[in-house]
Amino acid sequence: MVPYHKLPLGQRWLLKLRQQQEGELLPVATAEDDTYRHWGFRVYRTSYEPSSNQTWEDIIKQMRESVGEAIATLLEAEDDDPDVLKLSELFHLDVQSDAATLDGLDFDQIRQVHQSAANLDGTLCTKGVFLVADRDVFEDNDNTPIKCVQGNYMATDYDSAERYFGWMKMTTQSVADLWFQLEFRSGGLDEFAPQTIDGMHLEIWEGAD
């Protein structure tokens, strides 16, 4: 059997998505197997002005449509590569847009909502990160970035000199790269989020260099 670290990146990614049983990974699946779990993020909408409805739809569409090309770039493969196609098929956005429960919530309030969703543990993203479209996102007509939030962020865990406050702005085209960085390349969002300047989030993350 080929050692895990010597497998092609696409196979390692798929292996990571295998359903687990008693803490052990099952053998490598074939493309026809249905034992893979989905990967992606839960995304919350917290602003519901009527004028934002089309922008919200565009944000979700952009994230979904960007995944195939982004995966191919990460794997250095063609768009029709079997691993690219399978990973694209397994991508999922768990869209939360209930105005009655989410309208106007701040990050700490959404963290409480997110942490209470026990069914998310170890599923879409094992690092507890989620996405948010709030009023700022909808009002940024030039970029329409999405916000990426660390679910377990506590300000007391960080030195203010680090200029990291538990979230970052990112492009909608970077969602696959975000998941890849979190699950394969880093310990958490704080390791690669752009630093703030005078407390302001001026830089939009566009993926890893």
mmCIF file of the C-alpha atoms, coordinates in Angstrom:
data_MODEL
# 
_entry.id   MODEL 
# 
loop_
_atom_site.group_PDB 
_atom_site.id 
_atom_site.type_symbol 
_atom_site.label_atom_id 
_atom_site.label_alt_id 
_atom_site.label_comp_id 
_atom_site.label_asym_id 
_atom_site.label_entity_id 
_atom_site.label_seq_id 
_atom_site.pdbx_PDB_ins_code 
_atom_site.Cartn_x 
_atom_site.Cartn_y 
_atom_site.Cartn_z 
_atom_site.occupancy 
_atom_site.B_iso_or_equiv 
_atom_site.pdbx_formal_charge 
_atom_site.auth_seq_id 
_atom_site.auth_comp_id 
_atom_site.auth_asym_id 
_atom_site.auth_atom_id 
_atom_site.pdbx_PDB_model_num 
ATOM 1   C CA . MET A 1 1   ? 0.000   0.000  0.000   1.00 0.00 ? 1   MET A CA 1 
ATOM 2   C CA . VAL A 1 2   ? 1.302   3.459  -0.909  1.00 0.00 ? 2   VAL A CA 1 
ATOM 3   C CA . PRO A 1 3   ? 2.080   5.559  2.214   1.00 0.00 ? 3   PRO A CA 1 
ATOM 4   C CA . TYR A 1 4   ? -0.385  8.381  2.784   1.00 0.00 ? 4   TYR A CA 1 
ATOM 5   C CA . HIS A 1 5   ? 2.195   11.144 2.317   1.00 0.00 ? 5   HIS A CA 1 
ATOM 6   C CA . LYS A 1 6   ? 3.170   9.741  -1.086  1.00 0.00 ? 6   LYS A CA 1 
ATOM 7   C CA . LEU A 1 7   ? -0.363  9.634  -2.469  1.00 0.00 ? 7   LEU A CA 1 
ATOM 8   C CA . PRO A 1 8   ? -1.348  12.286 -5.032  1.00 0.00 ? 8   PRO A CA 1 
ATOM 9   C CA . LEU A 1 9   ? -2.905  15.311 -3.340  1.00 0.00 ? 9   LEU A CA 1 
ATOM 10  C CA . GLY A 1 10  ? -6.330  14.565 -4.773  1.00 0.00 ? 10  GLY A CA 1 
ATOM 11  C CA . GLN A 1 11  ? -6.291  11.068 -3.261  1.00 0.00 ? 11  GLN A CA 1 
ATOM 12  C CA . ARG A 1 12  ? -5.165  12.424 0.109   1.00 0.00 ? 12  ARG A CA 1 
ATOM 13  C CA . TRP A 1 13  ? -8.007  14.951 0.012   1.00 0.00 ? 13  TRP A CA 1 
ATOM 14  C CA . LEU A 1 14  ? -10.531 12.244 -0.803  1.00 0.00 ? 14  LEU A CA 1 
ATOM 15  C CA . LEU A 1 15  ? -9.121  9.968  1.875   1.00 0.00 ? 15  LEU A CA 1 
ATOM 16  C CA . LYS A 1 16  ? -9.632  12.756 4.394   1.00 0.00 ? 16  LYS A CA 1 
ATOM 17  C CA . LEU A 1 17  ? -13.303 12.809 3.405   1.00 0.00 ? 17  LEU A CA 1 
ATOM 18  C CA . ARG A 1 18  ? -13.894 9.122  3.954   1.00 0.00 ? 18  ARG A CA 1 
ATOM 19  C CA . GLN A 1 19  ? -16.524 8.293  6.514   1.00 0.00 ? 19  GLN A CA 1 
ATOM 20  C CA . GLN A 1 20  ? -14.915 7.230  9.778   1.00 0.00 ? 20  GLN A CA 1 
ATOM 21  C CA . GLN A 1 21  ? -15.799 4.248  11.887  1.00 0.00 ? 21  GLN A CA 1 
ATOM 22  C CA . GLU A 1 22  ? -14.615 4.046  15.503  1.00 0.00 ? 22  GLU A CA 1 
ATOM 23  C CA . GLY A 1 23  ? -11.970 6.661  14.821  1.00 0.00 ? 23  GLY A CA 1 
ATOM 24  C CA . GLU A 1 24  ? -10.290 4.737  11.997  1.00 0.00 ? 24  GLU A CA 1 
ATOM 25  C CA . LEU A 1 25  ? -10.153 5.653  8.326   1.00 0.00 ? 25  LEU A CA 1 
ATOM 26  C CA . LEU A 1 26  ? -11.625 3.074  6.013   1.00 0.00 ? 26  LEU A CA 1 
ATOM 27  C CA . PRO A 1 27  ? -9.576  1.843  3.026   1.00 0.00 ? 27  PRO A CA 1 
ATOM 28  C CA . VAL A 1 28  ? -9.286  4.167  0.048   1.00 0.00 ? 28  VAL A CA 1 
ATOM 29  C CA . ALA A 1 29  ? -12.620 4.365  -1.748  1.00 0.00 ? 29  ALA A CA 1 
ATOM 30  C CA . THR A 1 30  ? -13.312 4.115  -5.427  1.00 0.00 ? 30  THR A CA 1 
ATOM 31  C CA . ALA A 1 31  ? -15.088 6.886  -7.303  1.00 0.00 ? 31  ALA A CA 1 
ATOM 32  C CA . GLU A 1 32  ? -18.301 4.862  -7.174  1.00 0.00 ? 32  GLU A CA 1 
ATOM 33  C CA . ASP A 1 33  ? -18.368 4.544  -3.387  1.00 0.00 ? 33  ASP A CA 1 
ATOM 34  C CA . ASP A 1 34  ? -20.844 6.660  -1.421  1.00 0.00 ? 34  ASP A CA 1 
ATOM 35  C CA . THR A 1 35  ? -18.897 6.655  1.838   1.00 0.00 ? 35  THR A CA 1 
ATOM 36  C CA . TYR A 1 36  ? -17.401 10.119 1.442   1.00 0.00 ? 36  TYR A CA 1 
ATOM 37  C CA . ARG A 1 37  ? -18.577 13.001 3.578   1.00 0.00 ? 37  ARG A CA 1 
ATOM 38  C CA . HIS A 1 38  ? -19.170 16.459 2.174   1.00 0.00 ? 38  HIS A CA 1 
ATOM 39  C CA . TRP A 1 39  ? -16.685 19.268 2.667   1.00 0.00 ? 39  TRP A CA 1 
ATOM 40  C CA . GLY A 1 40  ? -17.273 23.009 2.741   1.00 0.00 ? 40  GLY A CA 1 
ATOM 41  C CA . PHE A 1 41  ? -18.663 25.544 5.177   1.00 0.00 ? 41  PHE A CA 1 
ATOM 42  C CA . ARG A 1 42  ? -21.798 26.715 6.896   1.00 0.00 ? 42  ARG A CA 1 
ATOM 43  C CA . VAL A 1 43  ? -22.628 30.258 5.747   1.00 0.00 ? 43  VAL A CA 1 
ATOM 44  C CA . TYR A 1 44  ? -24.865 32.634 7.699   1.00 0.00 ? 44  TYR A CA 1 
ATOM 45  C CA . ARG A 1 45  ? -26.784 35.622 6.390   1.00 0.00 ? 45  ARG A CA 1 
ATOM 46  C CA . THR A 1 46  ? -27.353 38.273 9.082   1.00 0.00 ? 46  THR A CA 1 
ATOM 47  C CA . SER A 1 47  ? -28.718 41.202 7.048   1.00 0.00 ? 47  SER A CA 1 
ATOM 48  C CA . TYR A 1 48  ? -32.043 41.107 5.230   1.00 0.00 ? 48  TYR A CA 1 
ATOM 49  C CA . GLU A 1 49  ? -32.589 44.421 3.482   1.00 0.00 ? 49  GLU A CA 1 
ATOM 50  C CA . PRO A 1 50  ? -34.651 43.727 0.324   1.00 0.00 ? 50  PRO A CA 1 
ATOM 51  C CA . SER A 1 51  ? -31.920 45.325 -1.772  1.00 0.00 ? 51  SER A CA 1 
ATOM 52  C CA . SER A 1 52  ? -29.468 42.646 -0.604  1.00 0.00 ? 52  SER A CA 1 
ATOM 53  C CA . ASN A 1 53  ? -31.412 39.646 -1.901  1.00 0.00 ? 53  ASN A CA 1 
ATOM 54  C CA . GLN A 1 54  ? -29.776 39.529 -5.331  1.00 0.00 ? 54  GLN A CA 1 
ATOM 55  C CA . THR A 1 55  ? -26.321 40.090 -3.862  1.00 0.00 ? 55  THR A CA 1 
ATOM 56  C CA . TRP A 1 56  ? -26.891 37.192 -1.464  1.00 0.00 ? 56  TRP A CA 1 
ATOM 57  C CA . GLU A 1 57  ? -27.831 34.905 -4.336  1.00 0.00 ? 57  GLU A CA 1 
ATOM 58  C CA . ASP A 1 58  ? -24.779 36.068 -6.288  1.00 0.00 ? 58  ASP A CA 1 
ATOM 59  C CA . ILE A 1 59  ? -22.453 35.373 -3.343  1.00 0.00 ? 59  ILE A CA 1 
ATOM 60  C CA . ILE A 1 60  ? -23.680 31.802 -2.962  1.00 0.00 ? 60  ILE A CA 1 
ATOM 61  C CA . LYS A 1 61  ? -23.528 31.232 -6.723  1.00 0.00 ? 61  LYS A CA 1 
ATOM 62  C CA . GLN A 1 62  ? -19.988 32.619 -6.975  1.00 0.00 ? 62  GLN A CA 1 
ATOM 63  C CA . MET A 1 63  ? -18.724 30.364 -4.203  1.00 0.00 ? 63  MET A CA 1 
ATOM 64  C CA . ARG A 1 64  ? -20.288 27.264 -5.712  1.00 0.00 ? 64  ARG A CA 1 
ATOM 65  C CA . GLU A 1 65  ? -19.151 27.995 -9.253  1.00 0.00 ? 65  GLU A CA 1 
ATOM 66  C CA . SER A 1 66  ? -15.571 28.803 -8.259  1.00 0.00 ? 66  SER A CA 1 
ATOM 67  C CA . VAL A 1 67  ? -14.846 25.459 -6.631  1.00 0.00 ? 67  VAL A CA 1 
ATOM 68  C CA . GLY A 1 68  ? -14.060 23.298 -9.671  1.00 0.00 ? 68  GLY A CA 1 
ATOM 69  C CA . GLU A 1 69  ? -11.428 25.614 -11.098 1.00 0.00 ? 69  GLU A CA 1 
ATOM 70  C CA . ALA A 1 70  ? -9.932  26.245 -7.651  1.00 0.00 ? 70  ALA A CA 1 
ATOM 71  C CA . ILE A 1 71  ? -9.584  22.522 -6.948  1.00 0.00 ? 71  ILE A CA 1 
ATOM 72  C CA . ALA A 1 72  ? -7.946  21.950 -10.327 1.00 0.00 ? 72  ALA A CA 1 
ATOM 73  C CA . THR A 1 73  ? -5.451  24.707 -9.518  1.00 0.00 ? 73  THR A CA 1 
ATOM 74  C CA . LEU A 1 74  ? -4.689  23.266 -6.084  1.00 0.00 ? 74  LEU A CA 1 
ATOM 75  C CA . LEU A 1 75  ? -4.186  19.774 -7.508  1.00 0.00 ? 75  LEU A CA 1 
ATOM 76  C CA . GLU A 1 76  ? -2.339  21.076 -10.576 1.00 0.00 ? 76  GLU A CA 1 
ATOM 77  C CA . ALA A 1 77  ? -4.757  19.016 -12.647 1.00 0.00 ? 77  ALA A CA 1 
ATOM 78  C CA . GLU A 1 78  ? -7.172  19.445 -15.543 1.00 0.00 ? 78  GLU A CA 1 
ATOM 79  C CA . ASP A 1 79  ? -10.782 20.435 -14.907 1.00 0.00 ? 79  ASP A CA 1 
ATOM 80  C CA . ASP A 1 80  ? -11.956 16.974 -16.011 1.00 0.00 ? 80  ASP A CA 1 
ATOM 81  C CA . ASP A 1 81  ? -9.546  15.069 -13.760 1.00 0.00 ? 81  ASP A CA 1 
ATOM 82  C CA . PRO A 1 82  ? -11.523 12.382 -11.819 1.00 0.00 ? 82  PRO A CA 1 
ATOM 83  C CA . ASP A 1 83  ? -10.335 13.665 -8.437  1.00 0.00 ? 83  ASP A CA 1 
ATOM 84  C CA . VAL A 1 84  ? -11.286 17.239 -9.360  1.00 0.00 ? 84  VAL A CA 1 
ATOM 85  C CA . LEU A 1 85  ? -14.745 16.133 -10.460 1.00 0.00 ? 85  LEU A CA 1 
ATOM 86  C CA . LYS A 1 86  ? -15.317 14.023 -7.339  1.00 0.00 ? 86  LYS A CA 1 
ATOM 87  C CA . LEU A 1 87  ? -14.159 16.744 -4.956  1.00 0.00 ? 87  LEU A CA 1 
ATOM 88  C CA . SER A 1 88  ? -16.321 19.307 -6.756  1.00 0.00 ? 88  SER A CA 1 
ATOM 89  C CA . GLU A 1 89  ? -19.298 16.997 -6.386  1.00 0.00 ? 89  GLU A CA 1 
ATOM 90  C CA . LEU A 1 90  ? -18.680 16.656 -2.640  1.00 0.00 ? 90  LEU A CA 1 
ATOM 91  C CA . PHE A 1 91  ? -18.473 20.413 -1.991  1.00 0.00 ? 91  PHE A CA 1 
ATOM 92  C CA . HIS A 1 92  ? -21.377 21.736 0.073   1.00 0.00 ? 92  HIS A CA 1 
ATOM 93  C CA . LEU A 1 93  ? -22.465 25.078 1.502   1.00 0.00 ? 93  LEU A CA 1 
ATOM 94  C CA . ASP A 1 94  ? -24.804 24.725 4.479   1.00 0.00 ? 94  ASP A CA 1 
ATOM 95  C CA . VAL A 1 95  ? -26.755 27.928 3.874   1.00 0.00 ? 95  VAL A CA 1 
ATOM 96  C CA . GLN A 1 96  ? -28.452 29.531 6.878   1.00 0.00 ? 96  GLN A CA 1 
ATOM 97  C CA . SER A 1 97  ? -30.734 32.457 6.044   1.00 0.00 ? 97  SER A CA 1 
ATOM 98  C CA . ASP A 1 98  ? -33.561 32.537 8.588   1.00 0.00 ? 98  ASP A CA 1 
ATOM 99  C CA . ALA A 1 99  ? -34.229 36.212 9.239   1.00 0.00 ? 99  ALA A CA 1 
ATOM 100 C CA . ALA A 1 100 ? -36.287 35.407 12.341  1.00 0.00 ? 100 ALA A CA 1 
ATOM 101 C CA . THR A 1 101 ? -33.268 33.966 14.156  1.00 0.00 ? 101 THR A CA 1 
ATOM 102 C CA . LEU A 1 102 ? -30.235 35.509 12.428  1.00 0.00 ? 102 LEU A CA 1 
ATOM 103 C CA . ASP A 1 103 ? -31.107 39.107 11.519  1.00 0.00 ? 103 ASP A CA 1 
ATOM 104 C CA . GLY A 1 104 ? -28.661 41.535 13.124  1.00 0.00 ? 104 GLY A CA 1 
ATOM 105 C CA . LEU A 1 105 ? -26.583 38.985 15.032  1.00 0.00 ? 105 LEU A CA 1 
ATOM 106 C CA . ASP A 1 106 ? -22.949 39.865 15.704  1.00 0.00 ? 106 ASP A CA 1 
ATOM 107 C CA . PHE A 1 107 ? -20.051 37.407 15.462  1.00 0.00 ? 107 PHE A CA 1 
ATOM 108 C CA . ASP A 1 108 ? -20.219 36.311 19.112  1.00 0.00 ? 108 ASP A CA 1 
ATOM 109 C CA . GLN A 1 109 ? -23.935 35.603 18.810  1.00 0.00 ? 109 GLN A CA 1 
ATOM 110 C CA . ILE A 1 110 ? -23.415 33.620 15.614  1.00 0.00 ? 110 ILE A CA 1 
ATOM 111 C CA . ARG A 1 111 ? -20.642 31.665 17.336  1.00 0.00 ? 111 ARG A CA 1 
ATOM 112 C CA . GLN A 1 112 ? -23.161 30.592 19.965  1.00 0.00 ? 112 GLN A CA 1 
ATOM 113 C CA . VAL A 1 113 ? -25.607 29.517 17.264  1.00 0.00 ? 113 VAL A CA 1 
ATOM 114 C CA . HIS A 1 114 ? -22.868 27.676 15.401  1.00 0.00 ? 114 HIS A CA 1 
ATOM 115 C CA . GLN A 1 115 ? -21.504 25.885 18.456  1.00 0.00 ? 115 GLN A CA 1 
ATOM 116 C CA . SER A 1 116 ? -24.983 24.674 19.387  1.00 0.00 ? 116 SER A CA 1 
ATOM 117 C CA . ALA A 1 117 ? -25.294 22.888 16.041  1.00 0.00 ? 117 ALA A CA 1 
ATOM 118 C CA . ALA A 1 118 ? -23.887 19.566 17.261  1.00 0.00 ? 118 ALA A CA 1 
ATOM 119 C CA . ASN A 1 119 ? -24.416 17.915 13.883  1.00 0.00 ? 119 ASN A CA 1 
ATOM 120 C CA . LEU A 1 120 ? -21.593 20.031 12.440  1.00 0.00 ? 120 LEU A CA 1 
ATOM 121 C CA . ASP A 1 121 ? -18.848 18.570 14.620  1.00 0.00 ? 121 ASP A CA 1 
ATOM 122 C CA . GLY A 1 122 ? -16.137 17.136 12.395  1.00 0.00 ? 122 GLY A CA 1 
ATOM 123 C CA . THR A 1 123 ? -18.214 17.290 9.221   1.00 0.00 ? 123 THR A CA 1 
ATOM 124 C CA . LEU A 1 124 ? -17.927 20.100 6.683   1.00 0.00 ? 124 LEU A CA 1 
ATOM 125 C CA . CYS A 1 125 ? -14.919 21.799 8.269   1.00 0.00 ? 125 CYS A CA 1 
ATOM 126 C CA . THR A 1 126 ? -13.148 20.264 11.252  1.00 0.00 ? 126 THR A CA 1 
ATOM 127 C CA . LYS A 1 127 ? -11.613 23.599 12.316  1.00 0.00 ? 127 LYS A CA 1 
ATOM 128 C CA . GLY A 1 128 ? -14.911 25.187 13.389  1.00 0.00 ? 128 GLY A CA 1 
ATOM 129 C CA . VAL A 1 129 ? -14.698 28.030 10.868  1.00 0.00 ? 129 VAL A CA 1 
ATOM 130 C CA . PHE A 1 130 ? -17.823 29.445 9.234   1.00 0.00 ? 130 PHE A CA 1 
ATOM 131 C CA . LEU A 1 131 ? -18.747 32.188 6.741   1.00 0.00 ? 131 LEU A CA 1 
ATOM 132 C CA . VAL A 1 132 ? -20.902 35.270 7.294   1.00 0.00 ? 132 VAL A CA 1 
ATOM 133 C CA . ALA A 1 133 ? -22.648 37.706 4.961   1.00 0.00 ? 133 ALA A CA 1 
ATOM 134 C CA . ASP A 1 134 ? -23.584 40.744 7.056   1.00 0.00 ? 134 ASP A CA 1 
ATOM 135 C CA . ARG A 1 135 ? -24.535 44.338 6.308   1.00 0.00 ? 135 ARG A CA 1 
ATOM 136 C CA . ASP A 1 136 ? -20.921 45.294 5.563   1.00 0.00 ? 136 ASP A CA 1 
ATOM 137 C CA . VAL A 1 137 ? -20.658 42.541 2.970   1.00 0.00 ? 137 VAL A CA 1 
ATOM 138 C CA . PHE A 1 138 ? -23.798 43.653 1.163   1.00 0.00 ? 138 PHE A CA 1 
ATOM 139 C CA . GLU A 1 139 ? -22.769 47.308 1.206   1.00 0.00 ? 139 GLU A CA 1 
ATOM 140 C CA . ASP A 1 140 ? -19.325 46.619 -0.298  1.00 0.00 ? 140 ASP A CA 1 
ATOM 141 C CA . ASN A 1 141 ? -20.454 46.891 -3.910  1.00 0.00 ? 141 ASN A CA 1 
ATOM 142 C CA . ASP A 1 142 ? -16.939 46.953 -5.337  1.00 0.00 ? 142 ASP A CA 1 
ATOM 143 C CA . ASN A 1 143 ? -15.684 43.660 -3.924  1.00 0.00 ? 143 ASN A CA 1 
ATOM 144 C CA . THR A 1 144 ? -18.596 41.777 -2.348  1.00 0.00 ? 144 THR A CA 1 
ATOM 145 C CA . PRO A 1 145 ? -16.262 39.782 -0.106  1.00 0.00 ? 145 PRO A CA 1 
ATOM 146 C CA . ILE A 1 146 ? -17.512 37.227 2.385   1.00 0.00 ? 146 ILE A CA 1 
ATOM 147 C CA . LYS A 1 147 ? -16.377 37.144 6.009   1.00 0.00 ? 147 LYS A CA 1 
ATOM 148 C CA . CYS A 1 148 ? -14.656 34.104 7.476   1.00 0.00 ? 148 CYS A CA 1 
ATOM 149 C CA . VAL A 1 149 ? -15.040 33.656 11.249  1.00 0.00 ? 149 VAL A CA 1 
ATOM 150 C CA . GLN A 1 150 ? -13.206 31.470 13.764  1.00 0.00 ? 150 GLN A CA 1 
ATOM 151 C CA . GLY A 1 151 ? -15.895 29.697 15.762  1.00 0.00 ? 151 GLY A CA 1 
ATOM 152 C CA . ASN A 1 152 ? -13.978 29.273 19.012  1.00 0.00 ? 152 ASN A CA 1 
ATOM 153 C CA . TYR A 1 153 ? -12.233 32.659 19.073  1.00 0.00 ? 153 TYR A CA 1 
ATOM 154 C CA . MET A 1 154 ? -11.605 34.172 22.502  1.00 0.00 ? 154 MET A CA 1 
ATOM 155 C CA . ALA A 1 155 ? -9.928  37.579 22.618  1.00 0.00 ? 155 ALA A CA 1 
ATOM 156 C CA . THR A 1 156 ? -8.116  36.603 25.825  1.00 0.00 ? 156 THR A CA 1 
ATOM 157 C CA . ASP A 1 157 ? -6.239  33.892 23.915  1.00 0.00 ? 157 ASP A CA 1 
ATOM 158 C CA . TYR A 1 158 ? -4.471  36.435 21.715  1.00 0.00 ? 158 TYR A CA 1 
ATOM 159 C CA . ASP A 1 159 ? -2.085  39.318 22.237  1.00 0.00 ? 159 ASP A CA 1 
ATOM 160 C CA . SER A 1 160 ? -3.556  42.476 20.710  1.00 0.00 ? 160 SER A CA 1 
ATOM 161 C CA . ALA A 1 161 ? -0.175  43.060 19.090  1.00 0.00 ? 161 ALA A CA 1 
ATOM 162 C CA . GLU A 1 162 ? -0.906  40.092 16.833  1.00 0.00 ? 162 GLU A CA 1 
ATOM 163 C CA . ARG A 1 163 ? -3.565  42.200 15.118  1.00 0.00 ? 163 ARG A CA 1 
ATOM 164 C CA . TYR A 1 164 ? -5.894  39.224 14.754  1.00 0.00 ? 164 TYR A CA 1 
ATOM 165 C CA . PHE A 1 165 ? -9.469  39.444 15.976  1.00 0.00 ? 165 PHE A CA 1 
ATOM 166 C CA . GLY A 1 166 ? -11.027 36.118 15.031  1.00 0.00 ? 166 GLY A CA 1 
ATOM 167 C CA . TRP A 1 167 ? -12.137 36.812 11.476  1.00 0.00 ? 167 TRP A CA 1 
ATOM 168 C CA . MET A 1 168 ? -11.068 38.048 8.056   1.00 0.00 ? 168 MET A CA 1 
ATOM 169 C CA . LYS A 1 169 ? -12.503 39.240 4.758   1.00 0.00 ? 169 LYS A CA 1 
ATOM 170 C CA . MET A 1 170 ? -12.029 36.937 1.787   1.00 0.00 ? 170 MET A CA 1 
ATOM 171 C CA . THR A 1 171 ? -13.086 36.701 -1.842  1.00 0.00 ? 171 THR A CA 1 
ATOM 172 C CA . THR A 1 172 ? -15.914 34.379 -2.763  1.00 0.00 ? 172 THR A CA 1 
ATOM 173 C CA . GLN A 1 173 ? -13.553 32.645 -5.199  1.00 0.00 ? 173 GLN A CA 1 
ATOM 174 C CA . SER A 1 174 ? -11.236 31.564 -2.349  1.00 0.00 ? 174 SER A CA 1 
ATOM 175 C CA . VAL A 1 175 ? -13.569 29.191 -0.525  1.00 0.00 ? 175 VAL A CA 1 
ATOM 176 C CA . ALA A 1 176 ? -11.864 25.988 -1.727  1.00 0.00 ? 176 ALA A CA 1 
ATOM 177 C CA . ASP A 1 177 ? -8.436  27.408 -0.937  1.00 0.00 ? 177 ASP A CA 1 
ATOM 178 C CA . LEU A 1 178 ? -9.672  28.372 2.534   1.00 0.00 ? 178 LEU A CA 1 
ATOM 179 C CA . TRP A 1 179 ? -10.770 24.819 3.308   1.00 0.00 ? 179 TRP A CA 1 
ATOM 180 C CA . PHE A 1 180 ? -7.514  23.439 1.922   1.00 0.00 ? 180 PHE A CA 1 
ATOM 181 C CA . GLN A 1 181 ? -5.395  25.783 4.044   1.00 0.00 ? 181 GLN A CA 1 
ATOM 182 C CA . LEU A 1 182 ? -7.351  24.982 7.190   1.00 0.00 ? 182 LEU A CA 1 
ATOM 183 C CA . GLU A 1 183 ? -7.380  21.218 6.764   1.00 0.00 ? 183 GLU A CA 1 
ATOM 184 C CA . PHE A 1 184 ? -3.976  20.588 5.185   1.00 0.00 ? 184 PHE A CA 1 
ATOM 185 C CA . ARG A 1 185 ? -1.620  23.491 5.752   1.00 0.00 ? 185 ARG A CA 1 
ATOM 186 C CA . SER A 1 186 ? -2.295  25.260 9.060   1.00 0.00 ? 186 SER A CA 1 
ATOM 187 C CA . GLY A 1 187 ? -3.473  24.917 12.621  1.00 0.00 ? 187 GLY A CA 1 
ATOM 188 C CA . GLY A 1 188 ? -6.136  27.563 12.257  1.00 0.00 ? 188 GLY A CA 1 
ATOM 189 C CA . LEU A 1 189 ? -7.353  30.791 10.714  1.00 0.00 ? 189 LEU A CA 1 
ATOM 190 C CA . ASP A 1 190 ? -5.034  32.906 12.856  1.00 0.00 ? 190 ASP A CA 1 
ATOM 191 C CA . GLU A 1 191 ? -1.991  31.477 11.059  1.00 0.00 ? 191 GLU A CA 1 
ATOM 192 C CA . PHE A 1 192 ? -2.773  33.027 7.672   1.00 0.00 ? 192 PHE A CA 1 
ATOM 193 C CA . ALA A 1 193 ? -5.463  35.701 8.107   1.00 0.00 ? 193 ALA A CA 1 
ATOM 194 C CA . PRO A 1 194 ? -4.225  39.152 7.002   1.00 0.00 ? 194 PRO A CA 1 
ATOM 195 C CA . GLN A 1 195 ? -3.292  41.319 9.969   1.00 0.00 ? 195 GLN A CA 1 
ATOM 196 C CA . THR A 1 196 ? -5.437  44.324 10.714  1.00 0.00 ? 196 THR A CA 1 
ATOM 197 C CA . ILE A 1 197 ? -4.152  47.894 10.472  1.00 0.00 ? 197 ILE A CA 1 
ATOM 198 C CA . ASP A 1 198 ? -5.195  50.123 13.370  1.00 0.00 ? 198 ASP A CA 1 
ATOM 199 C CA . GLY A 1 199 ? -7.914  47.573 14.107  1.00 0.00 ? 199 GLY A CA 1 
ATOM 200 C CA . MET A 1 200 ? -9.337  47.761 10.590  1.00 0.00 ? 200 MET A CA 1 
ATOM 201 C CA . HIS A 1 201 ? -9.640  44.831 8.192   1.00 0.00 ? 201 HIS A CA 1 
ATOM 202 C CA . LEU A 1 202 ? -8.306  46.508 5.061   1.00 0.00 ? 202 LEU A CA 1 
ATOM 203 C CA . GLU A 1 203 ? -6.878  43.495 3.244   1.00 0.00 ? 203 GLU A CA 1 
ATOM 204 C CA . ILE A 1 204 ? -9.085  40.894 1.569   1.00 0.00 ? 204 ILE A CA 1 
ATOM 205 C CA . TRP A 1 205 ? -7.693  37.361 1.588   1.00 0.00 ? 205 TRP A CA 1 
ATOM 206 C CA . GLU A 1 206 ? -7.525  35.988 -1.967  1.00 0.00 ? 206 GLU A CA 1 
ATOM 207 C CA . GLY A 1 207 ? -6.042  32.586 -1.208  1.00 0.00 ? 207 GLY A CA 1 
ATOM 208 C CA . ALA A 1 208 ? -2.557  31.419 -0.344  1.00 0.00 ? 208 ALA A CA 1 
ATOM 209 C CA . ASP A 1 209 ? 0.400   32.548 -2.422  1.00 0.00 ? 209 ASP A CA 1 
# 
